[in-house]
Amino acid sequence: MIKRTTLAASVSVLAMLSANIASADAMADLEAAAKAEGMLTTVALPHDWCGYGAVIDGFKAKYPGITVNELNPDAGSADEVEAIKANKDNTGPQAPDVIDVGLSYGPSAKAEGLTQPYKVATWDSIPDEAKDAEGHWYGDYYGVMSFLVNKDLVTDSPADWADLMKPDHAGQVALAGDPRASNQAILAVMAAGMASGAAPGEAAGLAGLEFFKNLNAAGNFVPVIGKAGTLAQGTTPITVMWDYNALAVRDTLAGNPPVEVIVPQSGVLAGVYVQAISAYAPHPNAAKLWMEYLYSDEGQLLWLKGYCHPVRFNALVEAGKVPQELLDALPPAEGYAKAVFPTLEEVDTNKTAVTTGWDATVGANVE
């Protein structure tokens, strides 16, 4: 009995060692193939979004010899998908290898044949509900919608969506993207609708459009895409954006001007973004190596350092791999307790309602 147990254990250990060796060999082969390609082309990755500047630097340091070609950092999710479509037959530097898009764009890009499947080594620790079973797309990180406020210009900070309607905020409220193309802005509209009591999905999208229609009619809405520069200059003193972007802007501005990041009391919407590899990627091996880096412990913790909750966050915490200083740097957990994670169907129906209804309902050309 003892000998059988020992033999079984030995076989198990040998199998595990063999698997690890095979995995290491596969990674070495992938790295060699990626270096032979020599380039990775990304799109829509601002360096202050989720700490992507540090992520890109980390990838280049780990894999010298692979140039990262960064396209249009300020593009929205729809622009990323269009970039794949427009460059199907282009193997040059304008064809993206990878995309980082809002949740609804992953399945739709797959349906259009624009993505290719790939499962990273840490696949099993990505929650099933946050990934395509075939590996065409997988969740990368999430955050909640928040208000970023320039305290030099806004003395009475809004605590909730309804406060944005106050006369004190005339000409002050902006979105951090075009709601006809930017996932961040599209979901901000849904969050506003949820705050009015509408259910996530089409109902909240329609209610959110009415909210912004009224905000625009009151003269409070500014049709300018809000970012660090416009907030500091006073063009968009209150900007609705993901909490991780707002916190990154706070760090960038370093008190000039002083800013406040507020998670609203209602309509607390959590948004998941997803990664995918283009079906037409000119550098498919570099794209796969990029994914391996993003979903490694190192890549996930760099996202967390950029204030994004990485998709493997719970697994990393359970394994004791998250430094306490990163946890301490996050906003108080109380603000996240009310967060609603809309389903893929709700995200899709909201997207349709907002993108098709913005012009007719709100009529503000955000640019």
N, C-alpha and C positions, 0 to 999 in steps of 0.2 A: 504493500500500500504506500509506504514511504517512497519506494523507488519510483512508482508510477507518478506520484505527485511531483517529485523532483524532475522526472523526465518531462512531464507536461509543462512545468514551469520553465525548464530549459528551452523547450520548443517554442514557448511563448516569447521568451526573451530573444531567441534567435530570430523569430519572425519580426519582432519589433525592430531589432537592429538592422535586419535586411530591409525593412520598409524605410527606416531612417536613411540608410545608405542610398537606397533607390531614390528617395526624395531629394537628398543632397545632390546626387548625380543629375537628376532632372533639373534642379535649380541651376547647377553649374552649366548645363547645356543651354538652358534658357538665357542665362546671363551672357554666354558666349555668342549666342545668336542675336541677342539684342545689341551687343557691342558691335557686331558685324554690320548691323543696320545703321548704328551711329547716331540716331536721332529719335526723339519722341516729340510729337506735335500735340500740344494741349490747346484748349480754347476756353475762354471765359473763366479764368482762374485769377482773380485779383489777389495780390499778395497779402492783403489784410483780411481776406475772407477765410475764416477757419484756420488762419495761420499758414495759408498755402505758400507764402514766401519761404518759411522755414522748411515746409514739406519738400518743395522743389529743390532747395539748397541741400537738404538731407539726401535726396535721391541722387543728385549730381555728385555729392561727396562719396556716396556708397558705390556708385557705378560710374567712375571716371571714364571718359571716352564717349559717353552718350550726351549729346547736346539736347537741351530742352528748348524747343521752338514754341514760344508762347503767342498765341493768336488772340486778338481782341479781348483783353481781360474784362471789359465792362459789358460784354454781351449777355443776353438772357438765355434761358433754356431753349426757347423756340429758335433763337438764332443759331444755337449749337447744332440742333437737328438739321436746320437748313444748310449749315456749313457742310454736313455730311452729304446731303442731297446734291448740293451744288458742285461737289468735288468727287463724285463717284468715279470719274475717269481720270482724275488728276492725282498723280503720285508725287507732286511737288509740295512745297512748304505750306500751301494754303489748305491742305487736306488734313483735318484733325484725325488723330489716332484714337483719342478717347474723349468722352464727354462726362460732365458732372451736371446732372439736370434734376429738376423737380420730379417727385414720385410719378406723376401721371405720364411724364414724357418717356420713361423707360419702357413700359408696355407698348405704348403707341409706336415708338421707334422700332421695337422688335416686330410688331405687326406689319410695319412697312418694309421689313427686311433690311433695316439699316444697322443692325448690331450683329455681333458674333458671340457665341457662348464661350465662356472660360470660367473655371472654378478655381479660386485661389486655394492655397494650402490650408488656410484657416477657415475654409468654407463652413465646416460644421458648427463653428461658434457664431455664425451670423444667423440671427433668428429666422425661422422659415417664412414668417409673414413679411419679412423685409428683403426677400430675394426671389428671383425667378427660378423655378425648379430646374430649368435647363441651363442656367448660368448666363443668360443674356443681359441681366442687370441685377444689381444688388445694392441695398441701402448702404450709405457710407456714414452719415451723421445726421443729427437733428438739432433743432433749437426751437424757441418759441418767439412769437411776434411781440415786439416791444416798441416803446417810444424813446427815441433819442432826442434829448432836449438841450438846447443852448441856454444855459442859465444866465448868461449876460443879457439875453433878450426876453426870456420867458421867466417872469417872477413866480407865477402861479402854475406849477407844472401840472399837466393833466394826469389824473389818477386812473381814468377810464376813458373808453371810446366816446361816451356822451360828452365828456369835457372838451373834446376837440371842437365842439359846436359853439363854445362860449365866444362872445364878442371880443374878448381879450386876445383871442388867437386868430384874428383877422390877418390873412396873408402870411400864415405861419406854417401850415400843415402840408407835408409832402409825402409822397411814396418813394421808395428806394428803387424804383424801376417803372417801366411802362406796363400797365396792367393788361395790355393786349399781347405782351410777349414775355414778360418777366414773371417767373414762378413766384418770386418773393412778393411782388406786387399783387399778383392774382390771388394769392392766399391771404394777403393783408385785407383784401376786399371781403373774403369769406369770414375772416376774423371779426371784422366790423359787423357783418350780418349776424354772426353768432351772438355778438354782444347785445343785439336787439331781441334775442330770443329765438331766432330762426335755427332750424336744425342744420347741421353740416351738410354740404352738398349744394344742389341747385337752389334750394330755398334760401340758404345763407348767402349764396352768390347774388341772387336777385335783391335780397334785403341789403346787402353790402353796396350794391350799385345805387340803391335809393339813398343810402347813407352818404355816399360820396356826391351824389347829385345835390343833396341838400347842403353838404359842406361846401361844394363849389358855388351854389347859389348864394350862400351866406358870405362869400368872399374869403372864406378861411383856407380853401384849398389852393395850393401853389402847383401849377402844372410843370414842375421841374423835377427831374430825377435827383433825389436827395443823396448826398454823399458827404464825406468829411469836409471837403472844400466849401460846398454850398452851405453846409451847416455853420461852419466857422465864419463865413462871409456874411451870414445873416439872411441869405436867400431862402433857406429852408430851415428855420429855427427848430421846428418839430418834425422829425422824420420817422416814419413808420418803417421798421426794418427788423430782421432777425436779431435776437439778443446777442449772438456771437459777433455779428457785424457791428452792432452798437458798442459793445464792449471793446472791440478792436479800435474803433474810432476814438473812443474815450482815451485809450492808451496812446494812440497816435498824436492826439491833440495835447495830451499831457498838461491839462489845465488851462490851455489857451485856445479857445475859451473854456471855462468850466462847463462840464456837461453832466447830465443825469440820465441814467438808463432805467426805464420804468416798465415793469411787466404789468399790463392792465388788470383791473380787478375782474373783468368779465371778458368773454371772447378770447380766452387764452388758447391759442392754436399752436400745436406743435407740428412742425413740418419736417418731413424726411426727404433727403436728396439721395439720388442713386448714381452709381458709376456704370458705364458701359463702354465696350470697345467697338469702334466702327467696323462694320462689315467690310469696308473698303480701306481699312487702315494701311497706309503705305509702310508702316513699321509695326507689324503685328506682334513681334516678339518683344520689342521695347514696350509696347502697350501692356502685354501680359506681365512683364517685369515691373512696370509701374503699378499695376494692380496688386501684385505680391507685396510691394513696398507699402502701399496705402493700407493694406489689411494686416500687415505685420504688427506686432506690439509697438514697434518704433513709430510706424506711421500713424497708428491710432492715437498714441499718446501725443504726437505733434498736433493732431487735430484738436485734442482736448486742451492742449496748451493754448490753442487759438480760440478757446471757449466753446467749441462745438462738442456735443456729446457724441462720441464715435459709436457706430453700430455695435461694436463688440464691448461697449462700456461695462455692462453687467458682468460679462465673462472675465474681463480684466480685473474688475474690483474683487470678484470672488477668488481670483487667483492671487490677490495681493500684489498686483503689478502696477497699481496706480499710485504714484507718489502723493503723499498727503498735501504737499504744497499746491498741487494741481487741483485737488478737491477743494482746498481752502480758497482758491482764487475764483471759484464759481460763485454766481449770485446765490443768495439764500434759497434753500430748497422749497420754502413756503410758496414762492411765486410760481413754482412748477407743479404744485399739487393739483391745481385745477386744469392742467393742460389736457386738451382733447386731441387725440391722434385720429384724424379722419381716415376712413377707409379709402382704398384706391378708387372705388366707385364714386365716393363722395368728392374726392379730389377731382376726378374726371368731369363730373356733372357741374361742379363749381367752375372749373376751367372753361367749359363750353359757355356757361351762362355769362361769365365775366368778359371773356375775349370777344364774344359776339355781341354783347349788349353794352359795352362801355361807351362807344361812340354815340349811340342813340340815346342812352339814358343819362350819362354824365356830360358827354360832349366836350371834355377837356383833353387837348392833345398834349400828352405828357412826353417831354423830350429833354 
